[in-house]
Amino acid sequence: MNFHKVGYVAGNSTTLLKSSYEFSDTGIKSEQTFYYRLKQIDLDGSYEYSRIIAVKSDSGDEKLFVYPNPTTGTFEIKSLELKNPEIRLYNHLGKEVPIKISKSENMDSYQIIIKGNPTPGIFELKINDTNGDSKPRSVKVSVIE
């Protein structure tokens, strides 16, 4: 696989505090799978790559983003087109998993927190807009330790 640079985010140098970083790839085309990895460069110039993740773009008109995915139990759903979503999460056995949902101040994203200690694995996130303005959606979410 050949990788090319799609962006750069400056780091917070050495710190004992948790740091969060975000980057959006604006060059995505519908119906394709994109492979990503991060390259962390230390102050001395040495670097290390993250594991590779695959992201398949959606062909629908509705733009729905779930990030970070994989997650450790807290993630966000972002969509400009969801008006009144019903959001549910299911484990690999089809059993509903309890979640806490918080709507963002700008009203275009929702923070999802899996209650308790989620078991690592693949979960299915089902989103249905109760206003009926968009089709029901299903997204796989990978939970890691």
C-alpha positions as CSV (number, residue, x, y, z in Angstrom):
1,M,0.0,0.0,0.0
2,N,1.3,3.5,-0.9
3,F,0.4,6.3,1.5
4,H,0.5,10.0,0.9
5,K,0.2,12.9,3.3
6,V,-3.4,14.3,3.6
7,G,-2.7,16.7,6.4
8,Y,-0.7,17.8,9.4
9,V,-1.7,18.6,13.0
10,A,0.8,20.3,15.3
11,G,1.5,18.4,18.6
12,N,1.4,19.7,22.2
13,S,5.0,18.6,22.7
14,T,5.8,16.6,25.8
15,T,3.0,16.8,28.4
16,L,1.5,14.6,31.1
17,L,-1.9,15.9,30.3
18,K,-4.3,14.1,27.8
19,S,-4.2,15.7,24.4
20,S,-6.9,15.4,21.7
21,Y,-6.3,16.0,18.0
22,E,-8.7,16.3,15.1
23,F,-8.3,16.3,11.3
24,S,-10.9,16.1,8.5
25,D,-10.0,14.7,5.1
26,T,-11.9,16.8,2.6
27,G,-10.7,14.8,-0.4
28,I,-13.1,11.8,0.1
29,K,-15.0,10.4,-2.8
30,S,-18.2,8.3,-2.6
31,E,-18.2,4.6,-2.6
32,Q,-14.5,4.1,-2.0
33,T,-12.5,2.7,0.9
34,F,-9.7,4.8,2.3
35,Y,-6.8,3.6,4.4
36,Y,-5.3,5.8,7.1
37,R,-2.4,5.7,9.5
38,L,-0.9,8.4,11.7
39,K,2.8,9.3,11.7
40,Q,3.9,10.7,15.1
41,I,7.1,12.7,14.9
42,D,9.0,13.3,18.1
43,L,11.0,16.4,18.8
44,D,14.3,14.6,17.9
45,G,13.0,13.8,14.5
46,S,12.3,10.1,15.2
47,Y,8.8,8.8,14.2
48,E,6.4,6.0,14.6
49,Y,3.4,4.9,12.6
50,S,0.0,3.9,14.0
51,R,-1.9,0.8,12.9
52,I,-3.8,1.1,9.6
53,I,-7.5,1.6,9.7
54,A,-10.0,1.4,6.7
55,V,-12.8,3.8,6.2
56,K,-15.5,3.2,3.6
57,S,-17.2,6.3,2.3
58,D,-21.0,6.4,2.0
59,S,-22.8,6.8,-1.3
60,G,-25.9,8.4,0.3
61,D,-26.8,12.0,0.1
62,E,-26.8,12.2,3.9
63,K,-23.3,12.8,5.3
64,L,-22.9,11.0,8.5
65,F,-19.6,10.7,10.4
66,V,-18.8,8.5,13.4
67,Y,-15.5,9.3,15.1
68,P,-13.2,8.2,16.5
69,N,-13.8,4.7,15.2
70,P,-12.3,2.5,16.7
71,T,-13.2,4.0,20.0
72,T,-12.6,3.2,23.7
73,G,-16.2,3.9,24.6
74,T,-16.8,7.5,23.8
75,F,-17.4,8.8,20.3
76,E,-19.4,11.3,18.3
77,I,-21.9,11.2,15.5
78,K,-22.0,14.2,13.2
79,S,-24.7,15.0,10.6
80,L,-26.1,18.2,9.4
81,E,-29.3,16.4,8.2
82,L,-30.4,14.6,11.4
83,K,-33.3,16.5,13.1
84,N,-34.5,14.2,15.8
85,P,-32.5,11.0,15.8
86,E,-33.3,7.8,17.7
87,I,-29.8,6.3,18.4
88,R,-29.3,2.8,19.6
89,L,-26.2,0.6,20.0
90,Y,-26.2,-3.2,19.8
91,N,-23.5,-5.8,20.6
92,H,-22.5,-8.7,18.4
93,L,-25.4,-10.8,19.9
94,G,-28.0,-8.2,18.9
95,K,-28.5,-7.1,22.5
96,E,-29.0,-3.4,23.0
97,V,-26.2,-1.7,24.9
98,P,-26.9,1.2,27.3
99,I,-25.6,4.5,26.1
100,K,-25.7,8.2,27.2
101,I,-26.4,10.7,24.4
102,S,-25.5,14.4,24.6
103,K,-26.3,16.9,21.9
104,S,-23.7,19.4,21.0
105,E,-24.3,23.2,21.4
106,N,-24.1,23.8,17.6
107,M,-26.8,21.0,17.2
108,D,-25.0,19.1,14.4
109,S,-23.4,16.4,16.5
110,Y,-24.1,13.9,19.3
111,Q,-21.6,12.6,21.9
112,I,-22.2,8.9,22.7
113,I,-20.8,7.3,25.8
114,I,-21.2,3.6,26.3
115,K,-22.3,3.0,29.9
116,G,-20.2,0.7,32.1
117,N,-17.0,-0.9,30.9
118,P,-17.7,-1.9,27.2
119,T,-16.2,-5.2,26.1
120,P,-13.9,-4.8,23.1
121,G,-15.6,-5.9,19.8
122,I,-17.7,-4.8,16.9
123,F,-21.0,-3.0,17.7
124,E,-23.8,-1.9,15.4
125,L,-25.0,1.7,15.8
126,K,-28.6,2.2,14.5
127,I,-29.8,5.7,13.8
128,N,-33.4,6.5,12.8
129,D,-34.5,10.1,12.3
130,T,-38.0,10.1,14.0
131,N,-39.0,13.1,11.8
132,G,-38.7,10.7,8.8
133,D,-36.5,13.1,6.9
134,S,-33.7,10.6,6.3
135,K,-33.4,6.9,5.9
136,P,-32.5,4.7,8.8
137,R,-28.7,4.2,9.1
138,S,-26.5,1.5,10.4
139,V,-22.8,1.9,11.2
140,K,-20.3,-0.6,12.6
141,V,-18.4,0.8,15.6
142,S,-15.3,-1.0,16.8
143,V,-14.6,-0.8,20.6
144,I,-11.0,-1.3,21.7
145,E,-9.3,-1.3,25.1
